[in-house]
Amino acid sequence: MLAGMQKELGFYPNVQFQMLDAHNDTNLQRQQVQKLLRQHVDLLIISPNQSGPLTDLAEAAYSQGTPVIILDRRTTSRLYTAYVGGNNLEVGRTAGHYAAQLLGQKGHVLEVLGTPGSSPAAERHLGFAQALAAYPQLQLVAQVQGDWRPASVRRQLPAVLRAHPETDLLFVHNDQMAQAAQQVARQLGLGSRLRIIGVDGLAGPGNGLELVEGGALQATLLYPTGGEQAIRTALRILRHLPYEKENVLGTMVIDSTNVGAMRSQTEQLAMQQQDIQLQQRRLLEQQRRYASQATTVYLLLASLLGAVVLGAIAWRSARLNRRIRRVLEGQNAEISSQRNRIAELAEEARRSTEAKLRFFTNFSHELRTPLTLILGPVEELLGDAGLTKAQRHDVALVRRNTQRLLQLVGQLLDFRKIEVGKMAVRAQEGDLVDFVHELAEPFEKLARLRGVRWQVQAAEPRLLAWFDGGILDKVILNLLSNALKFTPEQGRITVSIQPAAQPGQLLKRLGQLVHKIYQVAFLGPHGH
């Protein structure tokens, strides 16, 4: 059966075929059918082990729209798409008439049946009994339930033959059980007298044709498996072509007179099947080779296209790079020109600064002489005992500012020292409170004139520290001048003198103050 299906499927390589073998186990076969239905197969072929147990599953599949082909053994229902199988009733009748011919229409016959409840076993027995009814002297003396299994025959048949030694012929429902019956007969010494008829007539080692040709069986009834016809019918159903619902296959007797011709035909069919399979393998190999070559061609085309695309990208990149290089060369030339211009401007600025420094240096020397001449009479006035306290205070203020102007002139001269890197810090210990009070006193009158509250606070009466008075006074005077400049009328200025817990905190605070001064200097022109 399976060989016939595979032979027919060889013409249709695109059909997917799945076969499950229950090994004559009805419960297992039910589970297999349920599994196939869950897979939603396009078509289901069932060869029932027993008619009754598979009927409900076949009906369920047919009712849900799945085409069902019943193969070889019928179910008890006609709810199926198609049936393909041999005429088991005719097989039984033909076996009965052939037995009558062998025995001269008289003798004793023993029947070995298949599984009870299976349609082939029931129909073959019925046909065999109908045929024997036409021969009154041909008696059916006993039956053995072989269940389609040779082992069951070997176990039961010896006792039945011993009970019926008069048996002349055995009708066995398939060739495999017939071979087991022949082995039992030979063991009992009945091999030369007992004639055996089997059913199936298949080719191949240990099958019916070989058994008949070897003399183990007198004859076998050809029972077409229907594998080829089942596949043909299935494909017609799937292609929505007309098909026969009942496909009953014929039978014939194969004995020593025609077994040679049957074997020859079978061998030719097998060789043709091998040729077909070889051609199919070659075709598949050619298809694989074509697919491989097509893939190679596609890859080459893709590579060529990729190379063209990469070439275009490279050409475009090269063109873009040339354009960028020309732009960069122009920019480099412009930068070089600007750098040269900046160098020229820097040189001009240096010369201008040098000229300014010389001017301020000369100007400073010119200022020192008159300031010194002013300071002399002021010193004499301070030595006059006739001055009032207020006059002495004002003259002292004039002296301090004159000295301040001399210091500023000295600072102008220090620019030249800074330029040549000879400016030195001359630090000495002094009272920082007195130093700040002396610098802040000239600003107090100006603050009162503007209505600004001026206050100098010291955390301690004296704070001794090392500092360069010539440098520190510039810093403090600049801070006081800016404070007075940017404080609105009716405002308040407080100068606080206190020691720092850590020197780093003082530097940090001075940095914050300087930052605020820069901010004021930047925002001041805009009126903020």
Backbone torsions as a table, in degrees:
resi	resn	phi	psi	omega
1	MET	NA	-53.1	-178.7
2	LEU	-64.4	-38.9	179.4
3	ALA	-62.6	-39.9	178.1
4	GLY	-64.9	-41.4	177.1
5	MET	-61.5	-46.9	-178.9
6	GLN	-63.8	-36.6	178.0
7	LYS	-63.1	-44.0	-179.6
8	GLU	-71.1	-35.8	178.8
9	LEU	-67.5	-19.3	177.3
10	GLY	-59.4	-24.3	178.5
11	PHE	-83.6	-8.1	-176.7
12	TYR	-131.5	75.6	-175.1
13	PRO	-65.6	-16.5	-177.9
14	ASN	-85.7	-5.1	-179.4
15	VAL	-85.5	129.9	176.1
16	GLN	-91.0	123.8	-174.2
17	PHE	-123.1	130.4	177.7
18	GLN	-125.7	127.8	-178.1
19	MET	-119.6	131.7	175.7
20	LEU	-120.4	130.4	-177.3
21	ASP	-108.6	121.7	-179.5
22	ALA	-88.9	-7.7	179.3
23	HIS	54.1	47.8	177.3
24	ASN	62.1	22.6	178.1
25	ASP	-104.6	109.5	-175.6
26	THR	-64.4	-42.7	179.9
27	ASN	-62.5	-42.9	177.9
28	LEU	-62.9	-38.4	-179.6
29	GLN	-65.0	-37.4	176.8
30	ARG	-61.9	-44.6	179.0
31	GLN	-61.7	-39.3	-179.9
32	GLN	-65.9	-40.8	179.0
33	VAL	-64.2	-42.3	178.2
34	GLN	-62.6	-38.7	177.9
35	LYS	-62.6	-43.6	179.9
36	LEU	-65.9	-36.5	178.4
37	LEU	-66.5	-36.1	176.9
38	ARG	-67.2	-24.8	178.4
39	GLN	-80.8	-5.9	179.0
40	HIS	57.2	54.8	177.9
41	VAL	-67.1	157.4	-179.2
42	ASP	-76.1	-29.7	-179.7
43	LEU	-155.1	143.3	-175.8
44	LEU	-120.7	126.7	174.9
45	ILE	-110.1	121.8	-178.1
46	ILE	-120.5	128.7	169.8
47	SER	-112.3	92.1	-170.0
48	PRO	-62.2	134.8	172.5
49	ASN	-69.5	-38.4	173.8
50	GLN	-135.6	147.9	-172.8
51	SER	-68.5	-49.6	-172.1
52	GLY	-66.4	-51.9	-172.9
53	PRO	-62.0	-23.1	-178.0
54	LEU	-96.3	-4.2	-174.2
55	THR	-64.1	-46.2	-176.3
56	ASP	-64.3	-36.5	179.7
57	LEU	-69.4	-40.5	177.5
58	ALA	-62.9	-42.1	177.9
59	GLU	-63.8	-41.0	-179.3
60	ALA	-63.4	-43.7	178.7
61	ALA	-64.2	-43.5	-179.4
62	TYR	-64.3	-38.0	-178.1
63	SER	-70.1	-31.4	-179.3
64	GLN	-86.6	4.5	173.2
65	GLY	99.7	4.0	177.6
66	THR	-88.0	121.6	178.1
67	PRO	-60.1	136.0	-177.9
68	VAL	-125.9	124.8	174.0
69	ILE	-109.9	122.5	176.1
70	ILE	-90.0	123.1	-174.0
71	LEU	-114.6	127.3	170.6
72	ASP	74.4	-58.2	-175.4
73	ARG	-114.9	128.3	-175.9
74	ARG	-79.2	159.1	168.1
75	THR	-95.8	178.8	-178.6
76	THR	-88.6	6.1	-179.4
77	SER	-125.2	157.7	176.7
78	ARG	-103.5	15.9	176.4
79	LEU	-85.6	80.4	175.9
80	TYR	-151.2	166.5	-177.4
81	THR	-81.3	-43.3	-179.0
82	ALA	-157.3	156.0	174.8
83	TYR	-122.1	135.7	175.6
84	VAL	-131.1	123.3	178.3
85	GLY	177.3	169.6	178.6
86	GLY	-76.3	166.3	178.4
87	ASN	-91.0	90.6	-175.4
88	ASN	-65.3	-31.7	176.6
89	LEU	-63.6	-42.4	178.7
90	GLU	-68.1	-35.2	176.6
91	VAL	-60.4	-44.8	178.7
92	GLY	-63.6	-42.8	179.6
93	ARG	-62.9	-45.3	-178.7
94	THR	-62.8	-39.6	178.1
95	ALA	-63.3	-39.3	179.7
96	GLY	-65.7	-45.6	179.1
97	HIS	-66.0	-37.6	179.6
98	TYR	-69.2	-35.2	176.5
99	ALA	-64.1	-41.3	177.3
100	ALA	-61.9	-38.6	178.8
101	GLN	-65.0	-43.1	-179.0
102	LEU	-65.2	-39.6	-174.4
103	LEU	-94.5	6.2	-179.2
104	GLY	66.6	34.0	175.2
105	GLN	65.8	18.1	174.8
106	LYS	-151.7	145.3	-179.8
107	GLY	149.1	-170.0	-176.6
108	HIS	-121.3	130.8	-173.6
109	VAL	-121.4	141.7	176.7
110	LEU	-121.4	136.7	-176.8
111	GLU	-113.6	132.2	174.9
112	VAL	-108.2	112.4	-172.3
113	LEU	-94.8	164.1	173.0
114	GLY	-82.1	-158.9	-176.6
115	THR	-68.4	130.9	177.0
116	PRO	-60.4	137.6	179.8
117	GLY	94.2	-16.0	176.6
118	SER	-81.5	141.5	-176.2
119	SER	-64.0	-39.0	178.7
120	PRO	-60.4	-42.8	-179.0
121	ALA	-64.6	-44.2	-177.9
122	ALA	-65.9	-45.1	-176.5
123	GLU	-71.2	-38.3	178.4
124	ARG	-64.8	-40.4	177.2
125	HIS	-64.3	-42.5	-178.8
126	LEU	-63.0	-46.0	179.1
127	GLY	-63.2	-39.8	179.7
128	PHE	-64.3	-42.3	179.1
129	ALA	-66.0	-38.3	178.3
130	GLN	-62.3	-41.3	-179.7
131	ALA	-67.8	-42.5	-179.1
132	LEU	-65.2	-25.2	-179.9
133	ALA	-63.4	-21.8	179.3
134	ALA	-81.5	-6.4	-177.9
135	TYR	-126.2	95.4	-174.9
136	PRO	-61.6	-29.6	-175.8
137	GLN	-89.0	3.7	178.3
138	LEU	-105.4	110.3	-171.1
139	GLN	-109.7	138.5	173.6
140	LEU	-91.3	104.2	-171.0
141	VAL	-86.0	-26.8	-176.7
142	ALA	-164.6	164.9	176.4
143	GLN	-133.4	148.3	177.5
144	VAL	-127.3	129.4	177.5
145	GLN	-84.8	98.9	-176.4
146	GLY	-85.1	-19.5	178.8
147	ASP	58.1	26.7	179.9
148	TRP	66.6	10.7	-173.2
149	ARG	-115.7	126.0	178.2
150	PRO	-59.9	-36.1	-178.5
151	ALA	-63.5	-36.9	177.7
152	SER	-65.3	-35.8	178.3
153	VAL	-66.8	-45.3	-178.9
154	ARG	-62.5	-29.1	-177.6
155	ARG	-80.9	-36.3	-172.2
156	GLN	-100.2	-33.5	-170.4
157	LEU	-63.7	-39.5	-177.6
158	PRO	-54.9	-43.5	-178.2
159	ALA	-66.2	-37.3	-179.6
160	VAL	-68.6	-40.7	179.2
161	LEU	-66.6	-36.2	177.3
162	ARG	-66.9	-34.8	179.2
163	ALA	-73.8	-23.6	-179.7
164	HIS	-130.9	73.4	-178.9
165	PRO	-68.1	-13.9	-178.7
166	GLU	-79.1	-2.4	-176.4
167	THR	-60.0	129.7	179.7
168	ASP	-103.9	-24.7	-173.0
169	LEU	-150.5	143.4	176.1
170	LEU	-114.2	128.5	170.5
171	PHE	-106.0	110.7	-175.1
172	VAL	-110.4	134.2	-169.8
173	HIS	-71.5	-11.7	168.8
174	ASN	-152.6	163.8	-172.2
175	ASP	-70.2	-30.0	-179.7
176	GLN	-66.8	-44.0	175.5
177	MET	-68.1	-32.0	178.6
178	ALA	-64.3	-39.4	177.5
179	GLN	-63.6	-41.7	176.8
180	ALA	-63.8	-38.8	177.9
181	ALA	-63.9	-39.8	179.4
182	GLN	-64.1	-37.4	178.3
183	GLN	-65.5	-40.0	178.3
184	VAL	-64.7	-43.9	-179.5
185	ALA	-62.2	-41.0	179.1
186	ARG	-65.1	-38.5	178.2
187	GLN	-64.8	-32.7	179.8
188	LEU	-87.5	2.8	179.7
189	GLY	77.1	21.4	-178.5
190	LEU	-108.0	7.1	-172.4
191	GLY	-60.2	-37.3	-176.4
192	SER	-80.4	-23.6	-175.9
193	ARG	-98.5	-36.3	-173.3
194	LEU	-81.8	125.1	179.0
195	ARG	-98.5	143.4	-174.5
196	ILE	-129.6	133.8	175.1
197	ILE	-117.9	128.0	178.6
198	GLY	-111.2	-176.5	179.2
199	VAL	-138.4	134.2	171.4
200	ASP	142.5	-59.3	177.7
201	GLY	66.7	39.2	-179.5
202	LEU	-88.0	157.5	176.5
203	ALA	-90.1	163.7	176.8
204	GLY	112.4	163.6	-178.7
205	PRO	-59.6	131.3	177.2
206	GLY	76.6	3.6	-179.9
207	ASN	-98.2	-177.9	-169.1
208	GLY	-57.8	-45.5	-177.5
209	LEU	-61.5	-43.2	179.4
210	GLU	-66.3	-39.0	-179.7
211	LEU	-65.4	-39.6	178.3
212	VAL	-68.8	-44.4	-178.8
213	GLU	-65.2	-31.6	178.8
214	GLY	-84.8	-4.9	177.6
215	GLY	87.8	1.4	178.8
216	ALA	-70.4	-31.4	177.6
217	LEU	-121.5	144.5	175.0
218	GLN	-73.6	-33.6	-179.6
219	ALA	-164.8	163.2	171.3
220	THR	-138.4	146.6	178.5
221	LEU	-93.1	122.7	178.9
222	LEU	-62.9	122.5	176.2
223	TYR	-122.9	100.4	-178.9
224	PRO	-60.3	129.7	-179.2
225	THR	-69.4	-26.4	178.4
226	GLY	80.4	10.2	-178.5
227	GLY	-61.1	-48.1	-179.9
228	GLU	-62.2	-46.4	-177.9
229	GLN	-66.0	-34.0	178.5
230	ALA	-63.5	-43.0	179.3
231	ILE	-67.1	-41.6	179.1
232	ARG	-61.1	-45.1	179.8
233	THR	-63.7	-41.3	-179.8
234	ALA	-60.5	-42.8	-178.4
235	LEU	-68.9	-35.7	176.5
236	ARG	-65.1	-38.3	178.2
237	ILE	-65.1	-46.8	-177.6
238	LEU	-66.7	-28.1	179.7
239	ARG	-91.9	4.3	178.1
240	HIS	60.7	40.4	175.8
241	LEU	-101.8	159.4	177.9
242	PRO	-60.5	144.1	-179.7
243	TYR	-150.5	161.6	177.5
244	GLU	-90.6	132.3	177.5
245	LYS	-70.7	-41.2	179.9
246	GLU	-108.6	115.4	179.9
247	ASN	-118.6	88.1	-177.7
248	VAL	-95.1	125.3	-175.6
249	LEU	-97.6	146.0	-177.1
250	GLY	-81.1	177.4	-178.7
251	THR	-137.3	169.3	176.4
252	MET	-160.7	160.0	179.4
253	VAL	-89.2	131.3	175.6
254	ILE	-114.5	115.2	178.2
255	ASP	-134.1	-162.7	-175.7
256	SER	-64.1	-20.6	-177.4
257	THR	-77.4	-26.5	-175.8
258	ASN	-131.1	4.2	-176.6
259	VAL	-65.5	-34.0	179.6
260	GLY	-63.0	-46.4	179.6
261	ALA	-63.5	-41.0	179.8
262	MET	-63.8	-41.6	179.7
263	ARG	-65.4	-39.9	178.9
264	SER	-63.0	-44.2	178.4
265	GLN	-63.3	-39.4	-179.8
266	THR	-64.6	-42.2	179.1
267	GLU	-64.3	-40.1	177.4
268	GLN	-62.7	-42.4	177.2
269	LEU	-62.3	-38.7	179.2
270	ALA	-65.3	-40.6	178.4
271	MET	-65.5	-41.0	177.3
272	GLN	-62.1	-40.2	178.4
273	GLN	-63.3	-40.4	177.6
274	GLN	-63.3	-41.1	177.7
275	ASP	-62.2	-42.0	179.3
276	ILE	-62.5	-44.2	179.9
277	GLN	-64.2	-38.0	177.7
278	LEU	-63.3	-44.7	178.7
279	GLN	-62.9	-38.0	178.4
280	GLN	-65.5	-41.0	177.3
281	ARG	-62.9	-42.0	177.4
282	ARG	-63.2	-40.5	178.8
283	LEU	-62.4	-43.5	178.1
284	LEU	-63.5	-38.2	178.0
285	GLU	-64.3	-41.7	177.2
286	GLN	-64.0	-39.2	178.6
287	GLN	-65.4	-41.4	177.6
288	ARG	-64.6	-41.4	179.2
289	ARG	-64.1	-41.8	178.4
290	TYR	-62.6	-43.3	179.5
291	ALA	-62.9	-40.4	178.7
292	SER	-64.9	-44.7	179.4
293	GLN	-65.4	-40.1	178.4
294	ALA	-62.2	-41.3	177.8
295	THR	-62.5	-41.3	178.4
296	THR	-62.3	-43.3	179.3
297	VAL	-62.6	-43.9	179.3
298	TYR	-61.8	-40.5	178.4
299	LEU	-64.7	-40.8	178.3
300	LEU	-63.9	-42.9	178.4
301	LEU	-62.8	-41.8	178.6
302	ALA	-64.0	-40.2	178.5
303	SER	-64.1	-43.2	178.5
304	LEU	-61.4	-45.3	178.5
305	LEU	-61.9	-41.3	177.3
306	GLY	-62.2	-40.0	179.0
307	ALA	-64.0	-40.9	178.4
308	VAL	-62.8	-45.3	179.4
309	VAL	-62.0	-43.8	178.7
310	LEU	-64.4	-39.1	177.1
311	GLY	-61.7	-43.0	178.3
312	ALA	-63.2	-41.4	178.8
313	ILE	-64.3	-42.5	179.7
314	ALA	-63.6	-42.9	178.4
315	TRP	-61.9	-44.1	179.5
316	ARG	-64.5	-40.6	179.5
317	SER	-64.2	-42.6	179.1
318	ALA	-62.3	-43.2	178.4
319	ARG	-62.1	-44.1	178.9
320	LEU	-64.5	-39.2	178.7
321	ASN	-63.2	-40.3	177.7
322	ARG	-62.6	-41.7	179.4
323	ARG	-64.6	-43.7	179.1
324	ILE	-64.4	-38.6	-179.9
325	ARG	-63.4	-41.1	177.6
326	ARG	-63.7	-41.7	178.4
327	VAL	-62.8	-43.2	-179.5
328	LEU	-65.3	-38.7	177.9
329	GLU	-61.8	-41.7	177.0
330	GLY	-63.6	-42.4	179.3
331	GLN	-65.7	-39.9	177.5
332	ASN	-61.9	-42.3	178.4
333	ALA	-62.4	-41.6	178.9
334	GLU	-64.8	-40.9	178.4
335	ILE	-64.2	-41.6	177.8
336	SER	-60.9	-42.7	178.8
337	SER	-63.1	-43.9	178.7
338	GLN	-64.3	-39.0	178.9
339	ARG	-62.7	-42.8	177.7
340	ASN	-63.1	-40.6	179.8
341	ARG	-64.6	-40.2	178.3
342	ILE	-63.3	-40.3	177.9
343	ALA	-62.0	-41.0	178.0
344	GLU	-63.9	-44.2	179.3
345	LEU	-64.6	-37.6	177.8
346	ALA	-63.6	-40.5	178.7
347	GLU	-64.9	-42.2	177.4
348	GLU	-63.1	-40.6	178.8
349	ALA	-64.2	-39.5	178.8
350	ARG	-62.8	-44.5	179.6
351	ARG	-64.4	-40.6	178.5
352	SER	-63.4	-43.4	178.4
353	THR	-62.7	-40.3	178.5
354	GLU	-61.7	-40.7	178.9
355	ALA	-66.2	-41.6	178.4
356	LYS	-63.0	-42.7	179.4
357	LEU	-62.5	-41.1	177.7
358	ARG	-62.8	-41.4	179.6
359	PHE	-61.8	-49.0	-178.3
360	PHE	-65.9	-34.7	178.0
361	THR	-63.9	-47.3	179.1
362	ASN	-64.5	-42.1	179.7
363	PHE	-61.9	-39.2	-179.7
364	SER	-64.5	-41.0	178.3
365	HIS	-63.7	-34.9	179.7
366	GLU	-69.6	-31.3	-178.9
367	LEU	-77.8	-27.4	-174.3
368	ARG	-62.2	-38.5	-175.0
369	THR	-66.1	-52.5	179.7
370	PRO	-64.5	-35.1	179.2
371	LEU	-65.1	-38.1	177.8
372	THR	-65.4	-39.8	178.4
373	LEU	-65.8	-34.6	177.6
374	ILE	-69.4	-40.3	-174.5
375	LEU	-64.4	-31.6	-178.3
376	GLY	-62.6	-55.6	178.7
377	PRO	-60.2	-34.7	179.3
378	VAL	-62.4	-38.5	178.7
379	GLU	-65.2	-38.3	179.4
380	GLU	-66.4	-40.7	179.0
381	LEU	-61.9	-40.1	179.1
382	LEU	-63.7	-25.5	178.7
383	GLY	-82.8	-7.7	179.5
384	ASP	-76.9	124.7	-177.6
385	ALA	-78.5	-9.3	-176.7
386	GLY	-85.4	-2.4	-179.5
387	LEU	-74.4	142.1	174.0
388	THR	-74.6	170.3	-179.1
389	LYS	-62.6	-42.4	180.0
390	ALA	-65.3	-41.7	179.7
391	GLN	-64.9	-42.8	179.3
392	ARG	-61.2	-39.0	179.5
393	HIS	-63.2	-43.3	-179.3
394	ASP	-67.0	-41.3	179.3
395	VAL	-63.9	-40.1	177.5
396	ALA	-62.4	-35.7	177.8
397	LEU	-65.9	-39.8	177.2
398	VAL	-62.4	-43.0	179.4
399	ARG	-60.8	-45.4	-178.3
400	ARG	-61.9	-43.3	-179.1
401	ASN	-68.8	-33.6	175.4
402	THR	-63.5	-44.6	176.5
403	GLN	-61.8	-35.8	178.7
404	ARG	-63.8	-40.9	178.9
405	LEU	-65.3	-38.1	176.2
406	LEU	-63.2	-38.5	177.3
407	GLN	-63.5	-41.8	178.4
408	LEU	-62.7	-39.7	176.2
409	VAL	-61.4	-39.8	176.9
410	GLY	-63.4	-35.7	178.2
411	GLN	-65.5	-38.8	177.4
412	LEU	-60.6	-36.8	177.4
413	LEU	-70.6	-25.0	179.4
414	ASP	-70.0	-24.3	177.3
415	PHE	-55.1	-40.6	178.7
416	ARG	-64.0	-39.3	178.5
417	LYS	-64.5	-40.7	178.6
418	ILE	-63.5	-37.2	-178.6
419	GLU	-62.2	-39.3	-177.7
420	VAL	-95.4	5.9	176.0
421	GLY	74.8	27.7	-179.0
422	LYS	-112.4	12.1	178.9
423	MET	-76.6	124.2	-177.5
424	ALA	-119.3	150.4	177.1
425	VAL	-92.3	125.7	-179.9
426	ARG	-111.8	87.4	-177.5
427	ALA	-90.1	142.2	173.8
428	GLN	-147.4	157.4	-176.6
429	GLU	-75.1	135.9	178.7
430	GLY	-157.5	173.5	-179.9
431	ASP	-88.7	112.2	-175.8
432	LEU	-69.1	-28.2	-179.9
433	VAL	-68.7	-48.2	178.3
434	ASP	-63.0	-38.4	-178.2
435	PHE	-62.1	-43.3	-178.4
436	VAL	-72.8	-40.5	178.3
437	HIS	-59.2	-42.2	-179.1
438	GLU	-64.1	-38.0	-179.3
439	LEU	-76.1	-31.5	-175.6
440	ALA	-83.9	-19.0	-174.8
441	GLU	-60.0	-41.4	-179.4
442	PRO	-63.2	-24.5	-177.2
443	PHE	-82.5	-13.7	-173.6
444	GLU	-67.3	-40.9	179.5
445	LYS	-66.6	-42.3	179.0
446	LEU	-60.0	-39.1	179.5
447	ALA	-65.1	-40.4	179.6
448	ARG	-65.6	-38.3	178.9
449	LEU	-61.9	-31.2	-179.5
450	ARG	-93.2	1.2	179.7
451	GLY	75.8	21.4	-179.8
452	VAL	-97.6	130.7	177.7
453	ARG	-76.3	122.9	-175.3
454	TRP	-114.7	130.0	-178.0
455	GLN	-147.7	132.8	176.2
456	VAL	-113.1	121.5	-177.3
457	GLN	-119.0	137.8	177.1
458	ALA	-126.1	132.5	179.8
459	ALA	-67.3	-27.1	-179.5
460	GLU	-137.8	152.7	-179.8
461	PRO	-62.3	-37.5	-179.7
462	ARG	-132.1	137.0	174.4
463	LEU	-131.9	99.3	179.6
464	LEU	-78.8	134.4	-179.3
465	ALA	-155.3	158.7	175.6
466	TRP	-94.2	124.4	178.9
467	PHE	-159.1	160.1	175.6
468	ASP	-95.8	107.8	-176.1
469	GLY	-62.0	-32.6	-179.8
470	GLY	-67.8	-26.2	179.5
471	ILE	-95.1	-43.5	-175.5
472	LEU	-66.6	-32.4	-179.9
473	ASP	-65.8	-31.7	176.7
474	LYS	-62.3	-42.4	-177.8
475	VAL	-64.8	-47.8	-175.4
476	ILE	-68.8	-42.2	179.2
477	LEU	-62.8	-38.5	178.1
478	ASN	-64.3	-41.3	178.3
479	LEU	-64.8	-44.6	-178.6
480	LEU	-66.5	-39.0	-179.9
481	SER	-65.4	-43.7	178.6
482	ASN	-66.0	-37.4	179.4
483	ALA	-62.7	-43.2	179.3
484	LEU	-70.4	-33.4	-177.6
485	LYS	-68.8	-40.8	-172.5
486	PHE	-101.2	1.9	176.7
487	THR	-89.0	125.4	-178.2
488	PRO	-70.0	165.1	177.7
489	GLU	-60.3	148.0	-176.6
490	GLN	66.5	16.4	177.8
491	GLY	-88.9	-165.9	-177.4
492	ARG	-142.9	136.3	176.2
493	ILE	-124.0	125.6	179.2
494	THR	-121.5	122.6	175.7
495	VAL	-101.4	114.5	-175.6
496	SER	-109.5	129.0	179.2
497	ILE	-116.9	117.8	-179.8
498	GLN	-153.0	148.1	-179.3
499	PRO	-73.0	148.7	177.3
500	ALA	-90.1	138.9	177.8
501	ALA	-64.1	-36.9	178.6
502	GLN	-135.5	138.9	-180.0
503	PRO	-59.2	-33.7	-179.0
504	GLY	-63.8	-35.2	178.0
505	GLN	-64.5	-37.8	178.1
506	LEU	-63.7	-45.7	179.5
507	LEU	-62.1	-40.8	178.8
508	LYS	-63.8	-41.7	179.5
509	ARG	-66.1	-41.3	177.1
510	LEU	-61.7	-38.9	177.7
511	GLY	-62.4	-39.4	178.1
512	GLN	-65.9	-39.2	179.3
513	LEU	-65.7	-45.2	179.2
514	VAL	-61.6	-40.2	179.1
515	HIS	-60.9	-41.9	179.1
516	LYS	-65.4	-37.5	178.2
517	ILE	-63.2	-43.1	178.3
518	TYR	-61.5	-40.5	179.0
519	GLN	-62.6	-41.9	178.8
520	VAL	-64.2	-43.2	-179.8
521	ALA	-63.0	-31.9	-178.7
522	PHE	-79.0	-38.4	-175.8
523	LEU	-88.5	-18.4	-174.1
524	GLY	-55.2	-44.9	-177.3
525	PRO	-60.5	-20.4	-178.6
526	HIS	-92.1	4.6	174.8
527	GLY	88.0	14.1	-179.5
528	HIS	-95.4	NA	NA
